[in-house]
Amino acid sequence: MTQQILDPATAAEAEMAGVATACLMAALDHSNAATIKVTIEVPDADGAPAPVLTLPPRALRFFADILRQMAKREPMLLVPQKLELTTQDAASFLNVSRPFVVKEIEAGRISCRLVNRHRRIEFSELKRYQAEQKKRSEEGLRKLNRLSQELGEDL
């Protein structure tokens, strides 16, 4: 898989990330510009001027999201949007067996494409499937809760 798992931030990193998030959000809230300039200061710079980056607000919102997660000290997973996974990678992501993933593909609940004889599943398809399964589970729990309440009242 071509993804990167980032470990939770240290306490010092979390604190820096929280301050940086607040600064970025303040800059974004007060800017109507199509681009925002960010200056990076390197502590041991030998008199050279600090580089200035010109970034679109969308990129800064992305950085703010990452910094927000760091501030919470939560692990993150960065995945390219069009990432395709093998059935084994998909099974690991869903925390199920590979044969279960194959069964779901054959039942038409997960779509994939074939590369020779190998199945490839887009990450976005796995996220869709995962959300659908969560919704079905929540629906089942609501029904069970309703039945439990009805039976409790009948006693």
N, C-alpha and C positions, 0 to 999 in steps of 0.2 A: 504494500500500500504506500502511496506517496502522500503521506500525511505527516504532520508533526504534532506530537503530544508535548505540551508544555507543562512542566511540574508546577505545583502551587508556588506562589511567591514567598520569599522570606518575609519576616515582619518588617524589616527595613525597606524592602522593595515594595511591599504593600502600602506602606506609608507614603513613599515617593509617588507611587501610582495614584493614590488618592488625591494628592495635591495636584499632580499633572492633569488628572481627569477634570478637576474643578477649573483649572486654568483653561484647558481646551474648551470645555463647555461654555465658560464665560466668553471666550473669544468667538465661539460659534454663535452664541446668543446675541452678541453685539455687532455682528458683521452681516452686511448685505452683499458683500463682495463675492465675485465668482471664484476668487482665490484668496488664500490667507498666507501670509509669510511667517515662517517660523525660523528663529535664529537658534543655532546650536552652539553653545559655548563649551569648549574643551578646556578643563582646568589647567593642564600643563602646556597650553599653547605658547609658543615662543614668539609672541608679538604678532603673529599672523591674524588677519581679521577673521572673525567668526563667520562660518558659512551660513548663508541664508537659503532656506528651502521655500519654494513657492508650491503650495499644495491646494488641491480643491477641497472645499468644505466636506465633501463626501468622504475623502480619505481621512480627514481629521475626526469625523464621527466614528469611523472604523477604529482608529487608534484609541479614541475615547472609550469605545466598547471594550477593547482589549485591556486598557488600563483599569477600567471599572472591575473587570473580572480579577485582575491582579490584586487590586485593593481588597477584594473579598477573599483573597487567597484560595481561589478555586482553580482546579486544573482546567486547562483548555485544550481543545483539539482543533487545529487548523486543517481544513480540508479543501482542496481545489473544487470549484463548483461542478466541473464535469468529470470528477473522479469516477472511474469504473472499478468495481471490486470483483474479485473472484467469489465463488459461492462460499469458500472457506472464510474469506475476509468478511463477507456479509454475515455469515453465521457468528463470527466473533463479535462483530458490531452489535448484532441483535441478541447476543448471549443465548444462542440456540445451537443445535447441531447442524452440520452441513446437510445431512439427509432431509432435515426438516425444511431448510431453505429450498432444496431441490423440489420437495413435495409442494411447497407454496408456489414455486414457479410453474410447475406442471398443472396446478389447479388454477392458474391464471391470477393469483392474488399478488404476485410480484412479477413485474415485467423485466425482461433481460434481452440481450442480443447475443448471438452466437459468433464467436471468433473461432473458425474451424469447428471443433466439437466442444469448445470451452464456452461456458456461460459468463457473461459480464453484466453486472448490475450497476446502474448509475447510483451514486450516493444519494442523489435527490429522490430516487425511487425508494430507496431504503427508508429515508426520512418520512416519505409519504406513507409507506406501509406501517412504519412504527407509530405514526400519529393515528392512523386508522385503527390499529390494534388497541391503542390506548383509549380511543373513543369507544370502541366496542366493549372494552373491559369496564370502563366507567358506566356505560349504559347497563351492562349486566349487574354491576353492583347496585345501581339505583333500583333496578327491578327486584333484586334480592332484598333490598332494604324495604321496599314497598310491601312485598309479600310478607316479610317478617313482621312489619307493623300491622298488617291486616290480620295475620294469625295471632298476634299478641292481643289485639282488640277482641277477637272472637273467643278467647279463653276465658 
